[in-house]
Amino acid sequence: MTHVVHPYAHRLGILRDWKSRWFSPKGKYKYALRGDILIRNYLDKKLKGFFVSLVEIERSEKALRIIISSSRPGMIIGRSGDGAELLRKDIKKILSKNQLLEEKVDVKLDVKEVKSAESNAAIVAHMVVEGLEKRMPFRRVMKQTLEKVMANRDVLGAKIVLSGMIGGGMARTETHKKGRIPLQTLRADVDYCVDVANLPLGTVGVKIWIYKGDIFAKAKN
Protein backbone atom coordinates (compact mmCIF):
# COMPACT_ATOMS: atom_id res chain seq x y z
CA MET A 1 0.00 0.00 0.00
CA THR A 2 1.09 3.60 -0.44
CA HIS A 3 3.20 5.26 2.25
CA VAL A 4 3.86 8.98 2.37
CA VAL A 5 7.63 9.48 2.28
CA HIS A 6 9.69 12.68 2.37
CA PRO A 7 10.81 13.37 -1.24
CA TYR A 8 14.25 14.58 -0.07
CA ALA A 9 14.95 11.72 2.37
CA HIS A 10 13.61 9.21 -0.17
CA ARG A 11 16.44 10.16 -2.59
CA LEU A 12 19.32 10.43 -0.10
CA GLY A 13 22.41 8.74 -1.49
CA ILE A 14 20.80 8.51 -4.95
CA LEU A 15 20.27 12.12 -6.08
CA ARG A 16 20.61 14.05 -2.82
CA ASP A 17 23.46 14.54 -0.39
CA TRP A 18 23.20 14.94 3.40
CA LYS A 19 22.72 18.51 4.70
CA SER A 20 25.17 17.86 7.54
CA ARG A 21 28.42 16.18 6.50
CA TRP A 22 30.79 14.99 9.24
CA PHE A 23 32.13 11.97 11.13
CA SER A 24 32.28 12.09 14.89
CA PRO A 25 34.75 10.41 17.26
CA LYS A 26 33.25 8.07 19.83
CA GLY A 27 31.28 9.95 22.50
CA LYS A 28 31.23 13.27 20.58
CA TYR A 29 28.24 12.57 18.30
CA LYS A 30 25.55 14.04 20.60
CA TYR A 31 27.52 17.30 21.04
CA ALA A 32 28.02 17.73 17.27
CA LEU A 33 24.32 17.00 16.64
CA ARG A 34 23.21 19.47 19.33
CA GLY A 35 25.53 22.08 17.82
CA ASP A 36 23.98 21.55 14.35
CA ILE A 37 20.45 21.98 15.76
CA LEU A 38 21.41 25.21 17.59
CA ILE A 39 23.05 26.63 14.42
CA ARG A 40 20.02 25.81 12.25
CA ASN A 41 17.51 27.22 14.79
CA TYR A 42 19.53 30.44 15.13
CA LEU A 43 19.84 30.91 11.34
CA ASP A 44 16.10 30.19 10.83
CA LYS A 45 15.21 33.08 13.18
CA LYS A 46 18.00 35.47 12.15
CA LEU A 47 17.63 35.04 8.37
CA LYS A 48 13.81 35.03 8.17
CA GLY A 49 12.82 36.94 5.02
CA PHE A 50 16.30 36.58 3.45
CA PHE A 51 15.05 33.77 1.12
CA VAL A 52 17.46 31.10 2.39
CA SER A 53 17.03 27.82 0.52
CA LEU A 54 19.58 25.58 2.26
CA VAL A 55 21.97 25.51 5.23
CA GLU A 56 24.77 22.93 4.97
CA ILE A 57 27.19 22.11 7.77
CA GLU A 58 30.58 20.47 7.26
CA ARG A 59 32.87 19.50 10.13
CA SER A 60 36.51 18.44 10.16
CA GLU A 61 39.02 18.15 13.00
CA LYS A 62 40.08 21.79 12.76
CA ALA A 63 37.15 23.56 11.07
CA LEU A 64 33.38 23.98 11.14
CA ARG A 65 32.10 25.27 7.82
CA ILE A 66 28.54 26.60 7.38
CA ILE A 67 27.32 27.08 3.79
CA ILE A 68 24.20 29.25 3.35
CA SER A 69 22.44 29.20 -0.05
CA SER A 70 20.21 32.22 -0.70
CA SER A 71 18.69 34.12 -3.62
CA ARG A 72 19.58 37.38 -1.79
CA PRO A 73 23.23 36.83 -0.76
CA GLY A 74 24.01 40.56 -0.69
CA MET A 75 21.56 41.10 2.18
CA ILE A 76 23.28 38.39 4.27
CA ILE A 77 26.87 39.44 3.44
CA GLY A 78 26.18 43.15 4.03
CA ARG A 79 28.46 46.06 3.16
CA SER A 80 32.10 44.95 2.95
CA GLY A 81 31.16 41.60 4.54
CA ASP A 82 30.01 42.99 7.91
CA GLY A 83 26.80 40.93 8.02
CA ALA A 84 28.50 37.60 7.35
CA GLU A 85 31.23 38.34 9.93
CA LEU A 86 28.61 39.24 12.56
CA LEU A 87 26.74 35.98 11.87
CA ARG A 88 29.97 34.00 12.18
CA LYS A 89 30.81 35.63 15.54
CA ASP A 90 27.26 35.05 16.86
CA ILE A 91 27.37 31.35 15.91
CA LYS A 92 30.79 30.99 17.56
CA LYS A 93 29.47 32.71 20.71
CA ILE A 94 26.37 30.43 20.89
CA LEU A 95 28.46 27.26 20.48
CA SER A 96 31.08 28.41 23.01
CA LYS A 97 28.37 29.35 25.53
CA ASN A 98 26.90 25.83 25.31
CA GLN A 99 30.39 24.26 25.44
CA LEU A 100 29.96 22.71 21.98
CA LEU A 101 33.06 24.21 20.33
CA GLU A 102 36.67 23.22 20.95
CA GLU A 103 39.31 25.96 21.00
CA LYS A 104 41.26 24.56 18.03
CA VAL A 105 38.13 24.50 15.78
CA ASP A 106 37.76 27.48 13.43
CA VAL A 107 34.23 28.59 12.38
CA LYS A 108 33.90 29.51 8.69
CA LEU A 109 30.83 30.93 6.93
CA ASP A 110 30.21 30.81 3.17
CA VAL A 111 27.28 32.40 1.36
CA LYS A 112 26.25 30.98 -2.03
CA GLU A 113 23.84 32.51 -4.54
CA VAL A 114 20.88 30.49 -5.83
CA LYS A 115 20.75 31.23 -9.56
CA SER A 116 17.18 30.10 -10.40
CA ALA A 117 15.10 31.18 -7.39
CA GLU A 118 11.69 30.30 -8.89
CA SER A 119 12.68 26.65 -9.39
CA ASN A 120 13.82 26.21 -5.77
CA ALA A 121 11.09 24.79 -3.49
CA ALA A 122 12.35 26.47 -0.28
CA ILE A 123 12.43 29.95 -1.86
CA VAL A 124 9.01 29.42 -3.52
CA ALA A 125 7.62 28.43 -0.09
CA HIS A 126 9.04 31.68 1.39
CA MET A 127 7.34 33.62 -1.44
CA VAL A 128 3.96 32.00 -0.70
CA VAL A 129 4.35 32.61 3.07
CA GLU A 130 5.27 36.26 2.43
CA GLY A 131 2.18 36.73 0.25
CA LEU A 132 -0.13 35.13 2.82
CA GLU A 133 1.32 37.13 5.73
CA LYS A 134 0.73 40.34 3.71
CA ARG A 135 -2.97 39.31 3.76
CA MET A 136 -3.22 38.79 -0.02
CA PRO A 137 -6.01 36.44 -1.26
CA PHE A 138 -4.63 32.90 -0.99
CA ARG A 139 -5.95 31.75 -4.39
CA ARG A 140 -4.24 34.64 -6.15
CA VAL A 141 -0.97 33.91 -4.28
CA MET A 142 -1.11 30.22 -5.27
CA LYS A 143 -1.99 30.93 -8.91
CA GLN A 144 0.63 33.67 -9.43
CA THR A 145 3.37 31.62 -7.73
CA LEU A 146 2.54 28.53 -9.77
CA GLU A 147 2.71 30.57 -13.00
CA LYS A 148 6.13 32.00 -11.99
CA VAL A 149 7.44 28.49 -11.24
CA MET A 150 6.13 26.96 -14.49
CA ALA A 151 7.65 29.85 -16.51
CA ASN A 152 11.09 28.26 -15.88
CA ARG A 153 12.33 26.10 -18.73
CA ASP A 154 13.71 23.37 -16.47
CA VAL A 155 10.47 22.90 -14.46
CA LEU A 156 8.15 20.14 -15.71
CA GLY A 157 5.62 20.12 -12.88
CA ALA A 158 4.74 21.88 -9.63
CA LYS A 159 2.24 21.53 -6.81
CA ILE A 160 1.29 23.90 -3.96
CA VAL A 161 -0.77 22.74 -0.97
CA LEU A 162 -2.08 25.04 1.76
CA SER A 163 -3.59 23.62 4.97
CA GLY A 164 -5.12 25.57 7.84
CA MET A 165 -7.41 28.52 8.49
CA ILE A 166 -7.43 30.00 4.99
CA GLY A 167 -10.18 32.34 3.82
CA GLY A 168 -11.90 32.38 7.24
CA GLY A 169 -14.32 29.78 8.56
CA MET A 170 -13.17 26.21 9.14
CA ALA A 171 -9.68 24.85 8.52
CA ARG A 172 -9.29 23.22 5.11
CA THR A 173 -6.81 22.17 2.45
CA GLU A 174 -6.37 23.82 -0.96
CA THR A 175 -4.26 22.29 -3.73
CA HIS A 176 -3.06 23.78 -7.02
CA LYS A 177 -1.06 21.65 -9.45
CA LYS A 178 0.40 21.97 -12.95
CA GLY A 179 2.37 19.41 -14.95
CA ARG A 180 3.38 16.05 -13.43
CA ILE A 181 5.22 15.03 -10.26
CA PRO A 182 6.42 11.38 -10.21
CA LEU A 183 7.01 10.90 -6.47
CA GLN A 184 7.92 7.19 -6.58
CA THR A 185 10.53 7.47 -9.37
CA LEU A 186 13.89 7.67 -7.58
CA ARG A 187 15.72 9.29 -10.50
CA ALA A 188 13.07 12.07 -10.68
CA ASP A 189 14.55 15.36 -9.46
CA VAL A 190 11.74 16.46 -7.11
CA ASP A 191 12.46 19.45 -4.88
CA TYR A 192 10.25 19.67 -1.78
CA CYS A 193 9.79 22.09 1.11
CA VAL A 194 7.44 22.75 4.05
CA ASP A 195 6.96 26.19 5.60
CA VAL A 196 4.49 27.85 8.00
CA ALA A 197 2.65 31.17 7.61
CA ASN A 198 1.51 32.88 10.83
CA LEU A 199 -1.90 34.50 10.24
CA PRO A 200 -4.35 36.16 12.70
CA LEU A 201 -6.68 33.11 12.69
CA GLY A 202 -3.84 30.62 13.17
CA THR A 203 -0.98 28.97 11.29
CA VAL A 204 -1.19 27.83 7.67
CA GLY A 205 1.05 25.03 6.44
CA VAL A 206 2.61 25.48 3.00
CA LYS A 207 3.96 22.52 1.00
CA ILE A 208 5.76 22.86 -2.33
CA TRP A 209 6.77 20.17 -4.85
CA ILE A 210 8.80 21.08 -7.96
CA TYR A 211 9.71 18.47 -10.58
CA LYS A 212 12.70 19.27 -12.85
CA GLY A 213 12.97 16.13 -14.96
CA ASP A 214 14.87 12.87 -14.48
CA ILE A 215 18.59 12.66 -13.64
CA PHE A 216 20.45 9.75 -15.21
CA ALA A 217 23.89 8.43 -14.18
CA LYS A 218 25.71 10.14 -17.11
CA ALA A 219 24.11 13.54 -16.43
CA LYS A 220 24.84 13.24 -12.70
CA ASN A 221 28.55 12.58 -13.35
HELIX and SHEET records of a PDB file:
HELIX    1   1 PRO A    7  HIS A   10  1                                   4    
HELIX    2   2 TYR A   29  LYS A   46  1                                  18    
HELIX    3   3 PRO A   73  ILE A   77  1                                   5    
HELIX    4   4 ARG A   79  GLY A   81  5                                   3    
HELIX    5   5 ASP A   82  LYS A   97  1                                  16    
HELIX    6   6 ALA A  117  SER A  119  5                                   3    
HELIX    7   7 ALA A  121  GLU A  133  1                                  13    
HELIX    8   8 PHE A  138  MET A  150  1                                  13    
HELIX    9   9 ALA A  217  LYS A  220  1                                   4    
SHEET    1   A 4 SER A  20  ARG A  21  0                                        
SHEET    2   A 4 VAL A  52  ARG A  59  1                                        
SHEET    3   A 4 ALA A  63  SER A  70 -1                                        
SHEET    4   A 4 ASP A 106  GLU A 113  1                                        
SHEET    1   B 4 ARG A 172  GLY A 179  0                                        
SHEET    2   B 4 GLY A 157  GLY A 164 -1                                        
SHEET    3   B 4 GLY A 202  ASP A 214 -1                                        
SHEET    4   B 4 ALA A 188  LEU A 199 -1                                        
END                                                                             
